[in-house]
Amino acid sequence: MAIDWHAGQRDEVKGHLDSHPVDSGECLEAARKVLPVAQVRDPTAHPWKLVPLEGRFVVPRSPLERRWFHHYTVELLKHCVDAVVGPDGAESPTYLQKHWQHSECINWQTVDFAEEET
């Protein structure tokens, strides 16, 4: 089931994700823009940083031109939102298994955007 965004929010989030598409490697920038919109919809919304538990990369199921050492997503209403899944989001409990290769080797880390470098 998709996120039930309030009026205009879905389009705003889609615009942010379109500005930082999946192949751009700009997931941090996208998450920084999506988070304030998400927090209006769900005050408990927060970002996650996905990092490998083993190896060097996190690998989405969709093919990419470059490798990622980590990935940022925003969680709200028990859904993750990022360029991998789009503005409708993917249910958090199954997000890794459905959208990432080697999901058992990925760790969720809490993140403070003020400490993250672009």
N, CA, C and O atoms as a GROMACS GRO file, in nm:
protein
  472
    1MET      N    1   0.084  -0.118   0.000
    1MET     CA    2   0.000   0.000   0.000
    1MET      C    3   0.089   0.125   0.000
    1MET      O    4   0.190   0.129   0.071
    2ALA      N    5   0.054   0.223  -0.077
    2ALA     CA    6   0.130   0.346  -0.091
    2ALA      C    7   0.105   0.442   0.025
    2ALA      O    8   0.005   0.432   0.095
    3ILE      N    9   0.197   0.534   0.044
    3ILE     CA   10   0.181   0.639   0.145
    3ILE      C   11   0.065   0.729   0.104
    3ILE      O   12   0.051   0.766  -0.012
    4ASP      N   13  -0.017   0.762   0.202
    4ASP     CA   14  -0.131   0.852   0.181
    4ASP      C   15  -0.084   0.995   0.209
    4ASP      O   16  -0.108   1.049   0.317
    5TRP      N   17  -0.016   1.054   0.109
    5TRP     CA   18   0.033   1.190   0.124
    5TRP      C   19  -0.083   1.288   0.129
    5TRP      O   20  -0.189   1.262   0.073
    6HIS      N   21  -0.064   1.400   0.196
    6HIS     CA   22  -0.162   1.508   0.193
    6HIS      C   23  -0.149   1.584   0.061
    6HIS      O   24  -0.051   1.564  -0.012
    7ALA      N   25  -0.244   1.669   0.031
    7ALA     CA   26  -0.249   1.743  -0.095
    7ALA      C   27  -0.115   1.808  -0.128
    7ALA      O   28  -0.059   1.883  -0.047
    8GLY      N   29  -0.065   1.780  -0.248
    8GLY     CA   30   0.057   1.841  -0.296
    8GLY      C   31   0.187   1.779  -0.247
    8GLY      O   32   0.292   1.799  -0.308
    9GLN      N   33   0.182   1.703  -0.138
    9GLN     CA   34   0.305   1.647  -0.082
    9GLN      C   35   0.368   1.543  -0.174
    9GLN      O   36   0.490   1.542  -0.192
   10ARG      N   37   0.286   1.456  -0.232
   10ARG     CA   38   0.341   1.352  -0.320
   10ARG      C   39   0.415   1.416  -0.437
   10ARG      O   40   0.526   1.374  -0.472
   11ASP      N   41   0.354   1.518  -0.498
   11ASP     CA   42   0.419   1.587  -0.610
   11ASP      C   43   0.548   1.655  -0.568
   11ASP      O   44   0.646   1.656  -0.643
   12GLU      N   45   0.550   1.712  -0.448
   12GLU     CA   46   0.672   1.775  -0.398
   12GLU      C   47   0.782   1.672  -0.379
   12GLU      O   48   0.896   1.693  -0.420
   13VAL      N   49   0.748   1.559  -0.317
   13VAL     CA   50   0.847   1.453  -0.296
   13VAL      C   51   0.894   1.397  -0.430
   13VAL      O   52   1.013   1.374  -0.450
   14LYS      N   53   0.801   1.376  -0.522
   14LYS     CA   54   0.839   1.325  -0.654
   14LYS      C   55   0.936   1.422  -0.722
   14LYS      O   56   1.033   1.378  -0.785
   15GLY      N   57   0.911   1.550  -0.711
   15GLY     CA   58   1.001   1.650  -0.769
   15GLY      C   59   1.141   1.642  -0.711
   15GLY      O   60   1.240   1.653  -0.784
   16HIS      N   61   1.151   1.623  -0.579
   16HIS     CA   62   1.282   1.608  -0.516
   16HIS      C   63   1.353   1.483  -0.565
   16HIS      O   64   1.473   1.486  -0.594
   17LEU      N   65   1.280   1.374  -0.574
   17LEU     CA   66   1.340   1.249  -0.620
   17LEU      C   67   1.378   1.257  -0.768
   17LEU      O   68   1.481   1.204  -0.808
   18ASP      N   69   1.297   1.324  -0.847
   18ASP     CA   70   1.329   1.342  -0.989
   18ASP      C   71   1.455   1.428  -1.007
   18ASP      O   72   1.531   1.410  -1.102
   19SER      N   73   1.475   1.523  -0.914
   19SER     CA   74   1.594   1.609  -0.920
   19SER      C   75   1.722   1.534  -0.882
   19SER      O   76   1.832   1.576  -0.914
   20HIS      N   77   1.705   1.422  -0.813
   20HIS     CA   78   1.818   1.340  -0.769
   20HIS      C   79   1.786   1.193  -0.801
   20HIS      O   80   1.763   1.114  -0.710
   21PRO      N   81   1.786   1.158  -0.929
   21PRO     CA   82   1.745   1.024  -0.969
   21PRO      C   83   1.840   0.916  -0.917
   21PRO      O   84   1.952   0.945  -0.874
   22VAL      N   85   1.794   0.793  -0.923
   22VAL     CA   86   1.867   0.681  -0.865
   22VAL      C   87   2.010   0.670  -0.917
   22VAL      O   88   2.100   0.640  -0.839
   23ASP      N   89   2.034   0.694  -1.043
   23ASP     CA   90   2.170   0.682  -1.098
   23ASP      C   91   2.260   0.801  -1.066
   23ASP      O   92   2.379   0.797  -1.097
   24SER      N   93   2.206   0.905  -1.006
   24SER     CA   94   2.287   1.024  -0.978
   24SER      C   95   2.382   1.003  -0.860
   24SER      O   96   2.484   1.071  -0.849
   25GLY      N   97   2.350   0.908  -0.774
   25GLY     CA   98   2.430   0.889  -0.654
   25GLY      C   99   2.407   0.999  -0.551
   25GLY      O  100   2.488   1.017  -0.460
   26GLU      N  101   2.297   1.074  -0.564
   26GLU     CA  102   2.268   1.188  -0.478
   26GLU      C  103   2.157   1.156  -0.377
   26GLU      O  104   2.068   1.238  -0.354
   27CYS      N  105   2.164   1.037  -0.320
   27CYS     CA  106   2.059   0.996  -0.227
   27CYS      C  107   2.058   1.081  -0.099
   27CYS      O  108   1.952   1.103  -0.041
   28LEU      N  109   2.174   1.128  -0.055
   28LEU     CA  110   2.178   1.215   0.063
   28LEU      C  111   2.103   1.345   0.036
   28LEU      O  112   2.023   1.388   0.118
   29GLU      N  113   2.130   1.406  -0.079
   29GLU     CA  114   2.063   1.531  -0.113
   29GLU      C  115   1.912   1.510  -0.125
   29GLU      O  116   1.833   1.593  -0.079
   30ALA      N  117   1.872   1.399  -0.186
   30ALA     CA  118   1.729   1.369  -0.199
   30ALA      C  119   1.666   1.351  -0.061
   30ALA      O  120   1.559   1.406  -0.035
   31ALA      N  121   1.730   1.275   0.025
   31ALA     CA  122   1.675   1.249   0.158
   31ALA      C  123   1.664   1.378   0.239
   31ALA      O  124   1.568   1.398   0.313
   32ARG      N  125   1.763   1.466   0.225
   32ARG     CA  126   1.757   1.595   0.296
   32ARG      C  127   1.636   1.677   0.253
   32ARG      O  128   1.577   1.749   0.335
   33LYS      N  129   1.599   1.669   0.127
   33LYS     CA  130   1.484   1.745   0.077
   33LYS      C  131   1.351   1.676   0.110
   33LYS      O  132   1.252   1.744   0.136
   34VAL      N  133   1.350   1.544   0.110
   34VAL     CA  134   1.227   1.468   0.138
   34VAL      C  135   1.191   1.474   0.286
   34VAL      O  136   1.073   1.480   0.320
   35LEU      N  137   1.290   1.473   0.375
   35LEU     CA  138   1.263   1.465   0.519
   35LEU      C  139   1.168   1.573   0.571
   35LEU      O  140   1.074   1.539   0.642
   36PRO      N  141   1.186   1.701   0.539
   36PRO     CA  142   1.093   1.801   0.592
   36PRO      C  143   0.948   1.778   0.547
   36PRO      O  144   0.855   1.800   0.625
   37VAL      N  145   0.929   1.735   0.424
   37VAL     CA  146   0.794   1.707   0.375
   37VAL      C  147   0.738   1.587   0.451
   37VAL      O  148   0.622   1.587   0.491
   38ALA      N  149   0.821   1.486   0.470
   38ALA     CA  150   0.779   1.365   0.541
   38ALA      C  151   0.741   1.397   0.686
   38ALA      O  152   0.646   1.341   0.739
   39GLN      N  153   0.816   1.488   0.748
   39GLN     CA  154   0.788   1.522   0.888
   39GLN      C  155   0.658   1.600   0.905
   39GLN      O  156   0.599   1.598   1.012
   40VAL      N  157   0.613   1.668   0.800
   40VAL     CA  158   0.482   1.732   0.805
   40VAL      C  159   0.374   1.624   0.804
   40VAL      O  160   0.275   1.633   0.877
   41ARG      N  161   0.393   1.523   0.722
   41ARG     CA  162   0.296   1.413   0.711
   41ARG      C  163   0.302   1.322   0.834
   41ARG      O  164   0.198   1.274   0.881
   42ASP      N  165   0.423   1.297   0.885
   42ASP     CA  166   0.444   1.208   1.000
   42ASP      C  167   0.555   1.270   1.086
   42ASP      O  168   0.672   1.262   1.049
   43PRO      N  169   0.520   1.331   1.198
   43PRO     CA  170   0.621   1.398   1.281
   43PRO      C  171   0.734   1.304   1.329
   43PRO      O  172   0.840   1.352   1.371
   44THR      N  173   0.713   1.174   1.323
   44THR     CA  174   0.818   1.081   1.365
   44THR      C  175   0.906   1.037   1.248
   44THR      O  176   0.993   0.951   1.266
   45ALA      N  177   0.886   1.093   1.131
   45ALA     CA  178   0.968   1.057   1.014
   45ALA      C  179   1.115   1.082   1.043
   45ALA      O  180   1.151   1.178   1.112
   46HIS      N  181   1.200   0.995   0.990
   46HIS     CA  182   1.343   1.007   1.016
   46HIS      C  183   1.423   0.941   0.904
   46HIS      O  184   1.372   0.856   0.831
   47PRO      N  185   1.550   0.982   0.891
   47PRO     CA  186   1.635   0.924   0.788
   47PRO      C  187   1.709   0.801   0.839
   47PRO      O  188   1.729   0.784   0.960
   48TRP      N  189   1.747   0.716   0.744
   48TRP     CA  190   1.832   0.600   0.771
   48TRP      C  191   1.948   0.603   0.673
   48TRP      O  192   1.936   0.652   0.561
   49LYS      N  193   2.059   0.551   0.718
   49LYS     CA  194   2.173   0.528   0.631
   49LYS      C  195   2.193   0.376   0.624
   49LYS      O  196   2.210   0.310   0.726
   50LEU      N  197   2.191   0.324   0.503
   50LEU     CA  198   2.213   0.181   0.483
   50LEU      C  199   2.360   0.160   0.451
   50LEU      O  200   2.415   0.222   0.360
   51VAL      N  201   2.423   0.072   0.526
   51VAL     CA  202   2.566   0.043   0.507
   51VAL      C  203   2.585  -0.108   0.501
   51VAL      O  204   2.506  -0.184   0.558
   52PRO      N  205   2.690  -0.152   0.432
   52PRO     CA  206   2.714  -0.296   0.425
   52PRO      C  207   2.770  -0.351   0.556
   52PRO      O  208   2.857  -0.290   0.619
   53LEU      N  209   2.718  -0.466   0.597
   53LEU     CA  210   2.774  -0.538   0.711
   53LEU      C  211   2.895  -0.619   0.666
   53LEU      O  212   2.989  -0.642   0.742
   54GLU      N  213   2.890  -0.661   0.541
   54GLU     CA  214   2.998  -0.737   0.479
   54GLU      C  215   3.026  -0.674   0.344
   54GLU      O  216   2.935  -0.619   0.281
   55GLY      N  217   3.149  -0.682   0.298
   55GLY     CA  218   3.183  -0.625   0.169
   55GLY      C  219   3.193  -0.474   0.176
   55GLY      O  220   3.202  -0.416   0.284
   56ARG      N  221   3.191  -0.411   0.057
   56ARG     CA  222   3.210  -0.266   0.050
   56ARG      C  223   3.088  -0.189   0.001
   56ARG      O  224   3.081  -0.067   0.018
   57PHE      N  225   2.991  -0.259  -0.060
   57PHE     CA  226   2.883  -0.189  -0.128
   57PHE      C  227   2.746  -0.236  -0.082
   57PHE      O  228   2.730  -0.348  -0.034
   58VAL      N  229   2.646  -0.147  -0.098
   58VAL     CA  230   2.506  -0.185  -0.090
   58VAL      C  231   2.457  -0.184  -0.234
   58VAL      O  232   2.487  -0.093  -0.310
   59VAL      N  233   2.382  -0.288  -0.270
   59VAL     CA  234   2.348  -0.308  -0.411
   59VAL      C  235   2.196  -0.321  -0.428
   59VAL      O  236   2.138  -0.422  -0.388
   60PRO      N  237   2.132  -0.220  -0.488
   60PRO     CA  238   1.989  -0.233  -0.515
   60PRO      C  239   1.963  -0.337  -0.623
   60PRO      O  240   2.052  -0.369  -0.702
   61ARG      N  241   1.842  -0.388  -0.627
   61ARG     CA  242   1.805  -0.488  -0.728
   61ARG      C  243   1.799  -0.427  -0.868
   61ARG      O  244   1.823  -0.496  -0.967
   62SER      N  245   1.767  -0.297  -0.877
   62SER     CA  246   1.766  -0.232  -1.007
   62SER      C  247   1.911  -0.203  -1.047
   62SER      O  248   1.992  -0.164  -0.962
   63PRO      N  249   1.945  -0.221  -1.174
   63PRO     CA  250   2.084  -0.202  -1.216
   63PRO      C  251   2.126  -0.055  -1.208
   63PRO      O  252   2.048   0.036  -1.235
   64LEU      N  253   2.252  -0.034  -1.171
   64LEU     CA  254   2.308   0.100  -1.158
   64LEU      C  255   2.435   0.111  -1.241
   64LEU      O  256   2.499   0.010  -1.273
   65GLU      N  257   2.471   0.233  -1.275
   65GLU     CA  258   2.596   0.256  -1.347
   65GLU      C  259   2.714   0.266  -1.251
   65GLU      O  260   2.828   0.243  -1.292
   66ARG      N  261   2.690   0.298  -1.125
   66ARG     CA  262   2.799   0.313  -1.028
   66ARG      C  263   2.764   0.234  -0.902
   66ARG      O  264   2.648   0.200  -0.877
   67ARG      N  265   2.865   0.206  -0.824
   67ARG     CA  266   2.846   0.132  -0.698
   67ARG      C  267   2.826   0.230  -0.583
   67ARG      O  268   2.878   0.341  -0.584
   68TRP      N  269   2.748   0.185  -0.485
   68TRP     CA  270   2.722   0.268  -0.368
   68TRP      C  271   2.787   0.208  -0.245
   68TRP      O  272   2.771   0.089  -0.218
   69PHE      N  273   2.859   0.290  -0.170
   69PHE     CA  274   2.918   0.247  -0.043
   69PHE      C  275   2.813   0.252   0.068
   69PHE      O  276   2.828   0.185   0.171
   70HIS      N  277   2.708   0.331   0.048
   70HIS     CA  278   2.599   0.345   0.144
   70HIS      C  279   2.480   0.407   0.069
   70HIS      O  280   2.491   0.444  -0.048
   71HIS      N  281   2.367   0.416   0.138
   71HIS     CA  282   2.247   0.473   0.077
   71HIS      C  283   2.164   0.537   0.188
   71HIS      O  284   2.162   0.489   0.301
   72TYR      N  285   2.094   0.646   0.154
   72TYR     CA  286   2.007   0.714   0.248
   72TYR      C  287   1.862   0.699   0.204
   72TYR      O  288   1.830   0.705   0.085
   73THR      N  289   1.775   0.678   0.301
   73THR     CA  290   1.632   0.671   0.276
   73THR      C  291   1.562   0.742   0.391
   73THR      O  292   1.622   0.765   0.496
   74VAL      N  293   1.436   0.777   0.372
   74VAL     CA  294   1.356   0.842   0.476
   74VAL      C  295   1.240   0.748   0.509
   74VAL      O  296   1.172   0.698   0.420
   75GLU      N  297   1.220   0.726   0.638
   75GLU     CA  298   1.109   0.640   0.681
   75GLU      C  299   0.999   0.724   0.743
   75GLU      O  300   1.023   0.808   0.830
   76LEU      N  301   0.877   0.699   0.697
   76LEU     CA  302   0.758   0.761   0.755
   76LEU      C  303   0.642   0.665   0.737
   76LEU      O  304   0.636   0.591   0.639
   77LEU      N  305   0.552   0.666   0.832
   77LEU     CA  306   0.433   0.583   0.824
   77LEU      C  307   0.467   0.438   0.787
   77LEU      O  308   0.395   0.374   0.710
   78LYS      N  309   0.576   0.387   0.843
   78LYS     CA  310   0.622   0.250   0.821
   78LYS      C  311   0.653   0.220   0.674
   78LYS      O  312   0.637   0.108   0.627
   79HIS      N  313   0.698   0.324   0.603
   79HIS     CA  314   0.740   0.313   0.463
   79HIS      C  315   0.874   0.384   0.444
   79HIS      O  316   0.902   0.482   0.513
   80CYS      N  317   0.954   0.334   0.353
   80CYS     CA  318   1.078   0.401   0.314
   80CYS      C  319   1.054   0.473   0.182
   80CYS      O  320   0.987   0.421   0.093
   81VAL      N  321   1.108   0.593   0.170
   81VAL     CA  322   1.094   0.674   0.049
   81VAL      C  323   1.233   0.717   0.004
   81VAL      O  324   1.311   0.772   0.082
   82ASP      N  325   1.263   0.691  -0.121
   82ASP     CA  326   1.390   0.731  -0.183
   82ASP      C  327   1.376   0.711  -0.333
   82ASP      O  328   1.270   0.672  -0.382
   83ALA      N  329   1.483   0.739  -0.407
   83ALA     CA  330   1.478   0.726  -0.552
   83ALA      C  331   1.467   0.580  -0.597
   83ALA      O  332   1.425   0.553  -0.709
   84VAL      N  333   1.505   0.487  -0.511
   84VAL     CA  334   1.494   0.344  -0.545
   84VAL      C  335   1.348   0.304  -0.557
   84VAL      O  336   1.312   0.229  -0.648
   85VAL      N  337   1.262   0.353  -0.465
   85VAL     CA  338   1.122   0.309  -0.462
   85VAL      C  339   1.022   0.416  -0.503
   85VAL      O  340   0.907   0.384  -0.533
   86GLY      N  341   1.062   0.542  -0.505
   86GLY     CA  342   0.972   0.649  -0.547
   86GLY      C  343   0.890   0.707  -0.434
   86GLY      O  344   0.903   0.664  -0.319
   87PRO      N  345   0.805   0.806  -0.465
   87PRO     CA  346   0.731   0.881  -0.364
   87PRO      C  347   0.622   0.800  -0.294
   87PRO      O  348   0.579   0.837  -0.185
   88ASP      N  349   0.577   0.692  -0.354
   88ASP     CA  350   0.475   0.610  -0.287
   88ASP      C  351   0.534   0.525  -0.176
   88ASP      O  352   0.463   0.476  -0.089
   89GLY      N  353   0.666   0.508  -0.180
   89GLY     CA  354   0.735   0.435  -0.075
   89GLY      C  355   0.720   0.285  -0.086
   89GLY      O  356   0.646   0.232  -0.170
   90ALA      N  357   0.793   0.218   0.000
   90ALA     CA  358   0.788   0.072   0.013
   90ALA      C  359   0.777   0.042   0.161
   90ALA      O  360   0.842   0.107   0.243
   91GLU      N  361   0.697  -0.055   0.195
   91GLU     CA  362   0.676  -0.089   0.336
   91GLU      C  363   0.809  -0.125   0.401
   91GLU      O  364   0.883  -0.210   0.351
   92SER      N  365   0.838  -0.060   0.513
   92SER     CA  366   0.966  -0.076   0.581
   92SER      C  367   1.003  -0.221   0.612
   92SER      O  368   1.118  -0.259   0.591
   93PRO      N  369   0.910  -0.303   0.662
   93PRO     CA  370   0.950  -0.439   0.698
   93PRO      C  371   1.002  -0.522   0.582
   93PRO      O  372   1.079  -0.616   0.603
   94THR      N  373   0.962  -0.490   0.459
   94THR     CA  374   1.005  -0.569   0.344
   94THR      C  375   1.092  -0.491   0.245
   94THR      O  376   1.130  -0.543   0.140
   95TYR      N  377   1.122  -0.367   0.279
   95TYR     CA  378   1.199  -0.279   0.190
   95TYR      C  379   1.332  -0.342   0.149
   95TYR      O  380   1.362  -0.348   0.030
   96LEU      N  381   1.410  -0.386   0.244
   96LEU     CA  382   1.541  -0.443   0.209
   96LEU      C  383   1.528  -0.569   0.123
   96LEU      O  384   1.594  -0.581   0.020
   97GLN      N  385   1.444  -0.660   0.165
   97GLN     CA  386   1.431  -0.786   0.092
   97GLN      C  387   1.381  -0.767  -0.051
   97GLN      O  388   1.426  -0.836  -0.142
   98LYS      N  389   1.290  -0.675  -0.071
   98LYS     CA  390   1.231  -0.655  -0.203
   98LYS      C  391   1.319  -0.571  -0.297
   98LYS      O  392   1.314  -0.589  -0.419
   99HIS      N  393   1.397  -0.480  -0.242
   99HIS     CA  394   1.464  -0.381  -0.327
   99HIS      C  395   1.616  -0.385  -0.323
   99HIS      O  396   1.681  -0.307  -0.393
  100TRP      N  397   1.674  -0.474  -0.244
  100TRP     CA  398   1.820  -0.479  -0.229
  100TRP      C  399   1.872  -0.620  -0.241
  100TRP      O  400   1.815  -0.715  -0.187
  101GLN      N  401   1.982  -0.634  -0.313
  101GLN     CA  402   2.051  -0.762  -0.317
  101GLN      C  403   2.127  -0.779  -0.186
  101GLN      O  404   2.169  -0.681  -0.125
  102HIS      N  405   2.142  -0.903  -0.143
  102HIS     CA  406   2.217  -0.934  -0.020
  102HIS      C  407   2.164  -0.853   0.099
  102HIS      O  408   2.241  -0.798   0.177
  103SER      N  409   2.032  -0.848   0.111
  103SER     CA  410   1.969  -0.766   0.215
  103SER      C  411   2.011  -0.807   0.356
  103SER      O  412   2.011  -0.725   0.447
  104GLU      N  413   2.047  -0.933   0.373
  104GLU     CA  414   2.090  -0.980   0.505
  104GLU      C  415   2.227  -0.922   0.544
  104GLU      O  416   2.269  -0.933   0.659
  105CYS      N  417   2.294  -0.860   0.449
  105CYS     CA  418   2.426  -0.801   0.474
  105CYS      C  419   2.422  -0.649   0.479
  105CYS      O  420   2.524  -0.583   0.464
  106ILE      N  421   2.301  -0.592   0.500
  106ILE     CA  422   2.286  -0.446   0.507
  106ILE      C  423   2.239  -0.409   0.648
  106ILE      O  424   2.150  -0.472   0.704
  107ASN      N  425   2.300  -0.305   0.702
  107ASN     CA  426   2.266  -0.256   0.835
  107ASN      C  427   2.201  -0.118   0.824
  107ASN      O  428   2.244  -0.034   0.746
  108TRP      N  429   2.096  -0.096   0.904
  108TRP     CA  430   2.031   0.033   0.915
  108TRP      C  431   2.103   0.113   1.023
  108TRP      O  432   2.123   0.063   1.133
  109GLN      N  433   2.143   0.236   0.992
  109GLN     CA  434   2.205   0.324   1.092
  109GLN      C  435   2.124   0.452   1.104
  109GLN      O  436   2.079   0.508   1.004
  110THR      N  437   2.106   0.497   1.228
  110THR     CA  438   2.044   0.629   1.246
  110THR      C  439   2.144   0.732   1.195
  110THR      O  440   2.265   0.710   1.198
  111VAL      N  441   2.093   0.842   1.150
  111VAL     CA  442   2.180   0.941   1.089
  111VAL      C  443   2.136   1.082   1.128
  111VAL      O  444   2.017   1.110   1.141
  112ASP      N  445   2.235   1.168   1.148
  112ASP     CA  446   2.213   1.310   1.170
  112ASP      C  447   2.266   1.381   1.046
  112ASP      O  448   2.387   1.382   1.022
  113PHE      N  449   2.178   1.440   0.968
  113PHE     CA  450   2.218   1.503   0.843
  113PHE      C  451   2.325   1.611   0.862
  113PHE      O  452   2.405   1.635   0.773
  114ALA      N  453   2.326   1.675   0.978
  114ALA     CA  454   2.425   1.781   1.003
  114ALA      C  455   2.566   1.725   1.003
  114ALA      O  456   2.661   1.799   0.979
  115GLU      N  457   2.580   1.596   1.030
  115GLU     CA  458   2.712   1.534   1.037
  115GLU      C  459   2.751   1.462   0.908
  115GLU      O  460   2.864   1.414   0.895
  116GLU      N  461   2.660   1.456   0.812
  116GLU     CA  462   2.687   1.386   0.686
  116GLU      C  463   2.738   1.482   0.581
  116GLU      O  464   2.687   1.593   0.566
  117GLU      N  465   2.839   1.440   0.508
  117GLU     CA  466   2.898   1.521   0.402
  117GLU      C  467   2.842   1.478   0.267
  117GLU      O  468   2.814   1.360   0.245
  118THR      N  469   2.826   1.574   0.177
  118THR     CA  470   2.779   1.542   0.043
  118THR      C  471   2.893   1.500  -0.045
  118THR      O  472   2.873   1.469  -0.162
   0.00000   0.00000   0.00000
